[in-house]
Amino acid sequence: MKIFLIVFIILMVAGCVKSLLNLRNSSISRKWPGYSATIIESSYRKVEQVDGPGVAYRLIIRYQYMVDGVQYENSNYDFCNQSVDKNRREQLLAEYPVDKAITVRVNPENPAIAVIVAGVTYWHYIWTILSFIFLFMLIKALRNW
């Protein structure tokens, strides 16, 4: 059982690092330059809600853009990527149809990183806080073992 706790702690450390990177990228993405992009896929997949009987959807909005003569492809809508309900799914799919021209924010230090919606939302803080709370609980469980 102790080995499982150690594995979960390692996974949670990775999750906390990912949450912090997403928070950082979200924060600085507003200052990134905007580039023209074209939507090449606008779809979704069903995901089961963990906290209730409903169904949620994960949007898949892929786009291509060019920076300094190099073409890139990405699917970051924002840096949180939370699930949406059916109504929000339909709104976003209508807003981002295939072949639509949009502006994306592109990381000037690594143009392979881009995002449609720049900036931090409350979800970034919630996921980061929850990650660290869960990590703390796992470490406490391991210490009490």
Backbone bond lengths (Angstrom), bond angles and torsions (degrees), N, CA, C in turn:
res aa  C-N    CA-C-N  psi(-1)  N-CA   C-N-CA  omega(-1)  CA-C   N-CA-C  phi
1 M - - - 1.452 - - 1.527 111.44 -
2 K 1.339 116.50 -35.43 1.457 120.36 -179.24 1.532 111.08 -63.85
3 I 1.318 116.65 -36.38 1.472 120.50 179.69 1.534 110.43 -64.06
4 F 1.343 116.93 -36.51 1.463 120.64 178.15 1.524 110.61 -65.28
5 L 1.327 116.57 -40.63 1.466 119.78 177.45 1.525 111.13 -62.40
6 I 1.316 116.32 -41.05 1.464 120.45 179.24 1.529 110.20 -64.16
7 V 1.339 116.78 -43.12 1.466 120.54 177.76 1.523 110.25 -61.75
8 F 1.333 117.45 -45.34 1.463 120.73 178.98 1.529 111.46 -63.59
9 I 1.314 117.33 -36.58 1.467 120.32 177.76 1.526 109.91 -64.20
10 I 1.323 116.84 -43.79 1.468 120.35 178.22 1.530 110.23 -61.00
11 L 1.338 116.55 -43.65 1.463 120.20 178.46 1.533 111.42 -64.19
12 M 1.323 116.48 -38.75 1.466 119.64 179.54 1.529 111.69 -70.28
13 V 1.317 117.89 -34.56 1.467 119.78 175.14 1.527 108.86 -61.51
14 A 1.332 116.29 -43.74 1.465 120.27 177.42 1.532 110.19 -62.06
15 G 1.325 116.85 -41.16 1.462 120.66 177.92 1.521 112.23 -64.00
16 C 1.322 116.82 -39.91 1.473 120.66 178.27 1.526 110.59 -65.38
17 V 1.329 116.55 -42.01 1.466 120.11 177.92 1.527 109.85 -62.19
18 K 1.336 116.80 -44.10 1.471 121.30 178.46 1.533 110.59 -61.29
19 S 1.327 117.65 -43.17 1.467 121.03 178.03 1.525 111.36 -61.12
20 L 1.324 116.48 -42.63 1.467 120.12 179.49 1.531 111.30 -66.36
21 L 1.340 117.09 -39.62 1.466 120.17 177.40 1.524 111.07 -64.68
22 N 1.342 116.84 -41.93 1.457 120.47 177.27 1.526 110.93 -62.15
23 L 1.323 116.55 -41.91 1.457 121.32 178.57 1.530 110.45 -63.01
24 R 1.321 116.16 -43.75 1.471 121.00 178.91 1.527 110.49 -63.48
25 N 1.348 116.71 -50.44 1.467 120.19 -179.50 1.526 111.05 -60.22
26 S 1.320 116.49 -41.25 1.463 120.21 178.73 1.516 110.65 -61.03
27 S 1.305 115.95 -42.87 1.458 121.26 -177.38 1.527 111.86 -64.75
28 I 1.320 117.15 -45.12 1.474 119.76 -175.98 1.529 112.92 -86.97
29 S 1.336 117.98 -12.45 1.462 120.06 -175.00 1.526 113.06 -65.17
30 R 1.310 118.24 -23.71 1.473 120.27 178.02 1.517 112.19 -63.52
31 K 1.334 115.91 -25.94 1.464 120.73 -179.04 1.527 112.44 -90.46
32 W 1.331 117.63 -8.35 1.455 120.36 179.59 1.524 109.85 -68.64
33 P 1.340 117.07 148.95 1.473 119.01 177.79 1.531 111.46 -68.96
34 G 1.322 114.85 150.61 1.452 120.91 177.38 1.524 111.20 -90.31
35 Y 1.323 116.24 141.50 1.460 122.56 177.35 1.522 108.75 -131.98
36 S 1.325 115.31 150.49 1.460 120.25 175.86 1.516 109.46 -72.26
37 A 1.325 115.07 139.68 1.467 121.22 178.26 1.524 107.81 -139.33
38 T 1.322 114.80 162.07 1.459 121.44 177.29 1.520 108.70 -125.40
39 I 1.331 116.23 131.95 1.467 120.98 178.00 1.523 108.34 -70.53
40 I 1.336 116.51 127.79 1.467 120.46 178.17 1.526 112.30 -112.46
41 E 1.316 116.85 -13.25 1.466 120.86 174.32 1.521 108.30 -152.08
42 S 1.315 114.82 136.32 1.455 120.69 177.51 1.525 106.66 -140.16
43 S 1.314 115.49 98.23 1.461 120.19 -175.72 1.525 109.35 -148.81
44 Y 1.309 116.36 -168.22 1.452 120.96 -179.14 1.525 109.16 -155.30
45 R 1.316 114.72 166.78 1.463 120.73 169.77 1.516 108.24 -137.76
46 K 1.310 114.82 148.01 1.468 120.41 178.91 1.514 109.78 -75.50
47 V 1.318 115.39 141.77 1.464 121.52 171.31 1.513 107.21 -133.00
48 E 1.294 116.14 144.19 1.464 120.46 179.34 1.521 109.67 -76.33
49 Q 1.300 116.94 136.49 1.453 121.72 174.62 1.527 108.20 -73.59
50 V 1.302 116.98 132.52 1.451 121.17 178.94 1.527 110.66 -76.54
51 D 1.311 117.11 -34.60 1.455 120.80 -170.89 1.529 114.59 -102.25
52 G 1.300 118.64 16.27 1.455 118.83 179.39 1.515 112.25 -174.60
53 P 1.308 116.45 177.64 1.456 120.62 -175.68 1.526 113.62 -81.45
54 G 1.328 118.38 -10.55 1.460 121.42 -175.16 1.513 113.09 -74.80
55 V 1.301 113.99 173.69 1.460 121.48 178.04 1.521 107.77 -111.24
56 A 1.296 115.92 141.43 1.456 121.12 176.28 1.526 107.84 -120.37
57 Y 1.317 115.17 167.30 1.457 120.94 -176.14 1.516 109.90 -130.89
58 R 1.311 114.96 140.61 1.461 121.48 174.50 1.522 106.69 -104.95
59 L 1.325 116.26 120.84 1.453 120.43 -179.90 1.515 111.58 -75.53
60 I 1.302 115.53 145.05 1.459 121.99 174.36 1.523 106.12 -123.11
61 I 1.315 115.50 101.21 1.461 121.02 178.54 1.526 106.70 -119.90
62 R 1.322 115.26 99.80 1.472 120.54 -179.89 1.524 108.72 -97.91
63 Y 1.309 115.33 143.91 1.456 120.58 -178.20 1.515 110.16 -144.81
64 Q 1.328 114.94 155.69 1.461 122.26 176.80 1.520 108.36 -115.83
65 Y 1.330 114.96 145.98 1.453 121.07 178.30 1.516 108.30 -151.21
66 M 1.322 116.69 160.95 1.452 121.32 -177.18 1.518 109.37 -121.98
67 V 1.344 115.09 133.48 1.460 122.02 176.23 1.521 107.22 -130.72
68 D 1.308 116.91 121.48 1.469 123.23 179.22 1.530 112.32 51.11
69 G 1.316 116.23 42.50 1.460 121.41 176.41 1.519 115.36 79.80
70 V 1.328 117.16 2.15 1.471 121.63 178.81 1.520 108.37 -108.13
71 Q 1.339 115.54 129.52 1.469 119.50 179.21 1.520 110.33 -88.57
72 Y 1.328 115.38 135.87 1.458 122.67 178.94 1.527 109.10 -123.46
73 E 1.310 114.31 158.25 1.461 121.10 175.97 1.519 107.40 -133.19
74 N 1.329 115.97 139.27 1.451 119.68 -177.62 1.519 109.36 -150.17
75 S 1.331 115.48 167.26 1.465 119.84 177.72 1.531 111.92 -138.66
76 N 1.327 117.50 19.36 1.462 119.69 176.42 1.515 109.61 -75.07
77 Y 1.324 115.53 116.80 1.467 119.50 172.48 1.530 107.39 -82.81
78 D 1.314 115.70 -52.52 1.454 123.15 170.26 1.527 105.63 -142.60
79 F 1.310 118.40 -176.59 1.455 119.15 -178.82 1.523 112.72 -95.43
80 C 1.309 117.03 15.81 1.458 120.60 178.51 1.526 110.94 -109.88
81 N 1.334 116.20 -39.35 1.462 122.72 176.71 1.519 114.15 53.12
82 Q 1.311 116.60 43.71 1.452 119.19 177.06 1.528 110.30 -75.50
83 S 1.297 115.82 163.47 1.456 121.67 178.25 1.527 109.81 -76.93
84 V 1.321 115.35 158.63 1.467 121.15 178.55 1.521 109.68 -127.12
85 D 1.330 115.58 160.27 1.462 119.44 176.23 1.532 109.67 -84.74
86 K 1.326 115.90 177.86 1.460 121.15 -174.53 1.534 112.12 -61.21
87 N 1.327 117.59 -42.42 1.467 120.16 -179.40 1.521 112.06 -64.01
88 R 1.331 116.44 -46.55 1.472 120.11 179.06 1.523 110.47 -65.41
89 R 1.324 117.03 -36.28 1.466 121.52 177.04 1.531 109.78 -57.83
90 E 1.324 116.26 -48.62 1.459 120.46 -178.21 1.532 111.53 -64.12
91 Q 1.340 116.88 -39.13 1.467 120.57 177.97 1.528 111.04 -61.42
92 L 1.339 115.64 -47.53 1.463 119.48 -176.54 1.523 112.25 -70.10
93 L 1.328 117.61 -37.52 1.466 119.83 177.34 1.525 110.46 -64.42
94 A 1.330 117.30 -37.44 1.467 120.86 177.27 1.529 110.87 -69.28
95 E 1.333 116.42 -33.85 1.461 121.02 -179.11 1.524 112.52 -74.70
96 Y 1.343 116.87 -27.61 1.464 121.45 -176.34 1.526 111.74 -125.35
97 P 1.340 117.86 65.26 1.466 119.58 178.61 1.534 111.61 -75.70
98 V 1.307 116.31 159.90 1.469 121.96 176.56 1.525 109.22 -57.56
99 D 1.312 115.43 141.21 1.472 125.97 179.50 1.525 113.97 77.96
100 K 1.317 118.72 0.46 1.465 120.27 177.54 1.525 109.48 -74.00
101 A 1.324 116.20 138.43 1.461 121.79 174.81 1.526 108.34 -87.23
102 I 1.321 115.88 130.24 1.463 121.92 179.37 1.526 109.03 -133.71
103 T 1.306 115.80 172.46 1.460 121.32 172.51 1.514 108.02 -110.88
104 V 1.330 115.95 131.21 1.462 121.11 176.75 1.521 108.35 -117.73
105 R 1.322 115.92 154.09 1.462 121.92 174.42 1.525 107.23 -92.69
106 V 1.329 115.90 131.20 1.461 121.59 -174.42 1.521 109.88 -120.81
107 N 1.334 115.28 132.41 1.458 121.61 178.17 1.529 108.79 -65.34
108 P 1.328 118.62 116.83 1.466 120.02 -177.63 1.528 113.48 -67.23
109 E 1.327 117.20 -22.80 1.463 120.76 178.88 1.522 112.17 -84.68
110 N 1.334 116.60 -23.01 1.467 121.60 179.23 1.529 107.57 -148.52
111 P 1.336 117.69 88.67 1.464 121.02 -174.99 1.531 114.77 -61.75
112 A 1.311 118.02 -10.79 1.469 120.03 176.30 1.526 110.92 -71.98
113 I 1.330 117.45 -13.90 1.461 122.02 178.80 1.520 108.27 -101.59
114 A 1.330 115.42 119.88 1.461 121.29 179.39 1.522 108.47 -143.23
115 V 1.332 115.52 165.71 1.457 120.23 -178.95 1.528 108.91 -153.08
116 I 1.322 115.34 144.34 1.464 119.89 177.41 1.527 109.91 -78.09
117 V 1.318 116.97 -51.92 1.469 121.87 -178.12 1.525 108.48 -104.33
118 A 1.326 115.79 108.63 1.463 121.02 -179.18 1.520 110.11 -86.52
119 G 1.318 115.35 156.98 1.457 120.37 175.20 1.518 113.39 104.48
120 V 1.319 114.81 169.49 1.456 123.34 -176.44 1.529 109.74 -96.43
121 T 1.330 115.46 139.29 1.461 121.23 172.59 1.529 108.21 -115.50
122 Y 1.305 116.73 168.92 1.464 119.52 178.82 1.530 111.47 -62.61
123 W 1.346 117.86 -25.57 1.469 120.05 178.03 1.521 112.37 -61.99
124 H 1.325 117.13 -33.90 1.463 119.81 177.93 1.522 110.42 -60.21
125 Y 1.312 116.47 -44.34 1.464 120.57 -179.95 1.532 111.24 -68.63
126 I 1.318 116.40 -41.41 1.469 119.84 -179.83 1.520 110.84 -60.61
127 W 1.344 117.37 -50.28 1.470 119.98 -178.83 1.529 112.05 -64.07
128 T 1.316 117.41 -38.10 1.466 120.30 179.38 1.529 110.21 -65.95
129 I 1.316 117.37 -46.00 1.468 121.10 179.59 1.524 110.75 -63.35
130 L 1.337 116.81 -45.80 1.474 119.86 179.23 1.525 111.67 -61.74
131 S 1.320 117.37 -38.76 1.470 120.59 178.35 1.519 111.20 -60.16
132 F 1.328 115.93 -45.79 1.464 119.17 -178.64 1.531 112.17 -71.16
133 I 1.322 117.80 -34.56 1.465 120.01 175.91 1.519 110.17 -62.92
134 F 1.329 116.68 -46.06 1.464 120.43 -179.73 1.527 110.83 -64.38
135 L 1.332 117.31 -40.99 1.466 120.80 177.04 1.523 110.09 -60.82
136 F 1.324 117.61 -45.46 1.458 121.73 178.56 1.537 111.01 -58.40
137 M 1.344 116.20 -43.51 1.469 120.09 -180.00 1.532 111.59 -64.41
138 L 1.330 117.36 -39.21 1.462 120.03 178.03 1.519 111.71 -66.41
139 I 1.324 117.14 -42.28 1.468 120.16 178.41 1.518 110.15 -64.30
140 K 1.319 117.29 -40.95 1.454 120.57 177.95 1.543 111.02 -63.17
141 A 1.335 116.80 -41.10 1.467 120.51 177.65 1.524 110.77 -62.87
142 L 1.327 117.12 -40.51 1.473 120.93 179.06 1.529 110.96 -66.08
143 R 1.322 117.30 -39.78 1.461 120.82 -179.64 1.534 111.17 -68.02
144 N 1.331 116.45 -32.26 1.463 120.52 179.60 1.527 112.34 -83.39
145 W 1.289 116.96 -5.57 1.482 120.75 -175.99 1.480 110.07 -68.98
